[in-house]
């Protein structure tokens, strides 16, 4: 009996119904303290493209061929609870496709940085990008966005160098199906950790997870498949 029984025993529907999005920044009245990251300044403007995002204001940067590729904006003073939210979304508008990267920090120092990326693939339109929060990080204190992280700035011209972003939010994303978390993987063992990183239990492929006695709440599950690959996911146990 595979560890997929674990996934079937986890009920996410209650959280899906009750969880509310956390607005981190919207350009109008929340999260307005963006600071310059790299070699370009951040502005909050009311002249962004309104088609697809009719909100009053949004954030924007303008880069040049001499800019740092990681140029963008940073927002500090946050305290995003990673036991409640597992995803950050950002509404982005660019005239070139490519990777948008978030840098998430849960404290001071180089060891507290986590990088997550999403593909912007609809040039000339607003696209909502979703960035998974790494399961191993603590509460998010600082967020930085780098809209041109993989772009060849030496070839950028005109309006290609402009990027807008808006509606930065945190939310809990429920998997389309619980089994999809470990789809096509034969799991041989899983370690269950508290959200603070304490190992609580190890389960093997022939054990029935329904017999677990765990309080309702979030846990980190680190699973090893038959080929030795390790997958880490944050899950809600609501048996």
C-alpha positions as CSV (number, residue, x, y, z in Angstrom):
1,X,0.0,0.0,0.0
2,X,1.6,3.2,-1.1
3,X,1.9,6.5,0.7
4,X,-0.7,7.9,-1.5
5,X,-3.1,6.9,1.2
6,X,-1.7,9.8,3.1
7,X,-2.8,12.2,0.4
8,X,-6.3,10.7,0.4
9,X,-6.6,11.2,4.1
10,X,-5.9,14.9,4.0
11,X,-9.0,17.1,3.7
12,X,-8.4,20.5,2.2
13,X,-11.9,21.6,1.4
14,X,-12.5,23.4,4.7
15,X,-9.5,25.6,4.2
16,X,-10.4,26.2,0.5
17,X,-13.8,27.6,1.5
18,X,-12.7,29.7,4.5
19,X,-9.3,31.0,3.6
20,X,-9.1,34.7,2.6
21,X,-6.6,36.2,0.3
22,X,-4.1,38.5,2.0
23,X,-3.5,41.7,0.1
24,X,0.3,42.5,0.3
25,X,0.3,45.5,-2.2
26,X,-2.3,47.0,-4.5
27,X,-0.9,50.4,-5.4
28,X,-3.7,52.3,-3.8
29,X,-3.8,51.9,-0.1
30,X,-1.8,48.8,0.9
31,X,1.9,48.0,0.5
32,X,3.0,51.3,-1.0
33,X,6.6,51.4,0.4
34,X,8.3,49.8,-2.5
35,X,12.0,50.5,-2.7
36,X,14.5,50.3,-5.5
37,X,16.2,47.0,-6.1
38,X,19.1,47.0,-8.5
39,X,19.6,50.0,-10.8
40,X,16.1,51.3,-11.4
41,X,13.6,53.2,-9.3
42,X,10.1,52.0,-8.6
43,X,7.1,54.3,-9.3
44,X,3.5,54.0,-8.4
45,X,1.5,55.4,-11.4
46,X,-2.1,55.9,-12.5
47,X,-1.3,55.6,-16.3
48,X,-0.8,51.9,-16.5
49,X,-2.7,49.8,-19.2
50,X,-6.3,49.6,-17.9
51,X,-7.4,46.8,-20.1
52,X,-7.3,43.8,-17.9
53,X,-6.5,45.8,-14.8
54,X,-8.8,48.8,-14.3
55,X,-7.5,49.5,-10.8
56,X,-6.5,53.1,-10.0
57,X,-2.7,52.6,-9.7
58,X,0.0,50.1,-10.2
59,X,3.8,49.8,-9.6
60,X,6.2,50.2,-12.5
61,X,9.9,50.2,-13.4
62,X,11.8,51.2,-16.5
63,X,15.1,49.5,-17.3
64,X,17.9,50.2,-19.7
65,X,20.7,48.3,-21.4
66,X,22.9,49.2,-18.5
67,X,20.5,48.0,-15.8
68,X,21.1,45.0,-13.5
69,X,19.1,42.0,-14.7
70,X,17.8,41.6,-11.1
71,X,16.5,45.2,-11.1
72,X,13.0,45.6,-9.7
73,X,11.3,46.5,-6.5
74,X,11.4,45.4,-2.8
75,X,8.8,45.6,-0.1
76,X,9.7,45.1,3.5
77,X,7.9,45.2,6.9
78,X,5.9,42.1,6.1
79,X,4.9,39.2,8.2
80,X,3.2,36.7,5.9
81,X,2.2,33.6,7.9
82,X,3.4,30.5,6.0
83,X,1.2,28.3,8.1
84,X,-1.8,30.0,6.5
85,X,-0.6,30.8,2.9
86,X,1.3,28.7,0.4
87,X,1.2,30.8,-2.7
88,X,1.9,34.4,-3.7
89,X,0.2,35.9,-6.8
90,X,1.3,39.0,-8.8
91,X,-0.5,40.7,-11.7
92,X,2.2,41.5,-14.3
93,X,2.2,43.5,-17.6
94,X,5.2,43.4,-19.9
95,X,5.8,43.7,-23.6
96,X,8.3,40.8,-23.7
97,X,7.8,37.2,-22.5
98,X,10.2,35.7,-19.9
99,X,10.7,34.7,-16.3
100,X,9.6,36.8,-13.4
101,X,11.4,36.0,-10.2
102,X,10.4,36.7,-6.6
103,X,13.0,36.7,-3.8
104,X,11.4,35.9,-0.4
105,X,13.2,36.5,2.8
106,X,12.2,35.3,6.3
107,X,14.9,37.3,8.2
108,X,18.2,39.0,7.9
109,X,21.3,37.5,6.2
110,X,22.2,35.5,3.1
111,X,20.8,32.3,4.5
112,X,17.2,33.6,4.6
113,X,16.7,34.1,0.9
114,X,14.4,31.9,-1.2
115,X,13.9,32.3,-5.0
116,X,10.7,31.3,-6.8
117,X,9.9,32.0,-10.5
118,X,7.0,32.0,-12.9
119,X,6.7,32.3,-16.7
120,X,5.2,35.5,-18.2
121,X,4.1,34.4,-21.6
122,X,1.4,36.9,-22.8
123,X,3.3,40.0,-23.9
124,X,1.1,43.1,-24.0
125,X,-1.5,41.9,-21.5
126,X,-1.9,41.6,-17.8
127,X,-1.2,38.0,-16.6
128,X,-1.7,36.7,-13.1
129,X,1.5,34.8,-12.0
130,X,1.6,32.4,-9.1
131,X,4.6,31.7,-7.0
132,X,4.7,28.7,-4.5
133,X,6.0,29.6,-1.1
134,X,8.9,27.2,-0.3
135,X,7.7,24.8,2.5
136,X,11.0,25.1,4.4
137,X,10.9,28.9,4.9
138,X,9.6,30.9,7.9
139,X,7.2,33.8,7.8
140,X,8.0,36.1,5.0
141,X,9.4,39.5,6.1
142,X,10.6,40.9,2.7
143,X,9.6,40.4,-0.9
144,X,11.5,41.5,-4.0
145,X,10.4,41.2,-7.6
146,X,12.7,41.0,-10.6
147,X,10.6,41.2,-13.8
148,X,13.5,40.8,-16.3
149,X,15.7,38.3,-14.6
150,X,16.4,36.2,-17.7
151,X,16.2,38.8,-20.4
152,X,19.0,40.0,-22.6
153,X,19.0,43.7,-21.7
154,X,21.5,44.5,-24.4
155,X,18.7,44.0,-27.0
156,X,15.9,45.8,-25.2
157,X,14.3,48.8,-26.9
158,X,11.5,51.2,-26.3
159,X,8.5,50.0,-24.4
160,X,10.1,46.5,-24.0
161,X,11.9,48.1,-21.1
162,X,8.7,48.9,-19.1
163,X,7.1,46.5,-16.6
164,X,4.0,47.0,-14.5
165,X,2.8,44.9,-11.5
166,X,-0.1,45.1,-9.2
167,X,-2.4,43.1,-6.8
168,X,0.3,41.2,-4.9
169,X,-1.5,38.7,-2.7
170,X,-0.9,35.6,-0.6
171,X,-3.4,32.8,-0.5
172,X,-3.7,29.0,0.1
173,X,-3.8,27.1,-3.2
174,X,-5.5,23.7,-3.0
175,X,-4.1,21.1,-5.4
176,X,-6.5,20.3,-8.3
177,X,-6.4,16.8,-7.0
178,X,-4.6,15.5,-3.9
179,X,-3.0,12.6,-5.8
180,X,-1.5,15.1,-8.3
181,X,1.1,16.1,-5.6
182,X,2.9,12.8,-6.1
183,X,1.5,11.8,-9.6
184,X,3.4,8.9,-11.2
185,X,5.7,8.4,-8.2
186,X,5.9,5.3,-6.2
187,X,6.5,6.6,-2.7
188,X,8.4,4.3,-0.4
189,X,8.6,6.5,2.8
190,X,7.5,9.8,4.0
191,X,8.6,11.9,7.0
192,X,6.1,14.2,8.6
193,X,7.4,17.4,10.2
194,X,5.8,20.1,12.2
195,X,5.6,23.5,10.5
196,X,8.6,24.4,12.7
197,X,10.7,21.6,11.2
198,X,10.5,19.0,14.0
199,X,10.3,15.4,12.8
200,X,7.1,13.9,14.1
201,X,6.8,10.5,12.3
202,X,8.1,8.4,9.5
203,X,5.7,6.4,7.4
204,X,6.6,3.5,5.1
205,X,4.9,2.3,1.9
206,X,2.8,-0.4,3.5
207,X,1.5,1.6,6.5
208,X,-2.0,3.0,6.7
209,X,-1.9,6.7,7.4
210,X,-5.5,6.7,8.6
211,X,-4.2,5.3,11.9
212,X,-2.2,8.5,12.5
213,X,-3.1,10.6,15.6
214,X,-2.2,14.1,14.5
215,X,-3.9,17.3,15.5
216,X,-5.6,19.2,12.7
217,X,-3.2,21.7,11.2
218,X,-0.4,22.2,8.7
219,X,2.5,19.8,8.3
220,X,5.5,19.4,6.0
221,X,5.7,16.1,4.3
222,X,9.0,15.0,2.8
223,X,8.5,11.9,0.6
224,X,11.1,9.7,-1.0
225,X,10.2,7.7,-4.1
226,X,11.5,4.4,-5.4
227,X,14.3,6.1,-7.3
228,X,15.5,8.1,-4.3
229,X,14.0,11.4,-5.4
230,X,12.7,13.6,-2.6
231,X,9.6,15.8,-2.8
232,X,8.6,18.3,-0.1
233,X,5.1,19.6,0.3
234,X,3.1,21.6,2.8
235,X,-0.2,20.0,3.7
236,X,-3.2,20.4,5.9
237,X,-4.2,17.4,7.9
238,X,-7.9,17.7,8.8
239,X,-9.0,14.2,9.5
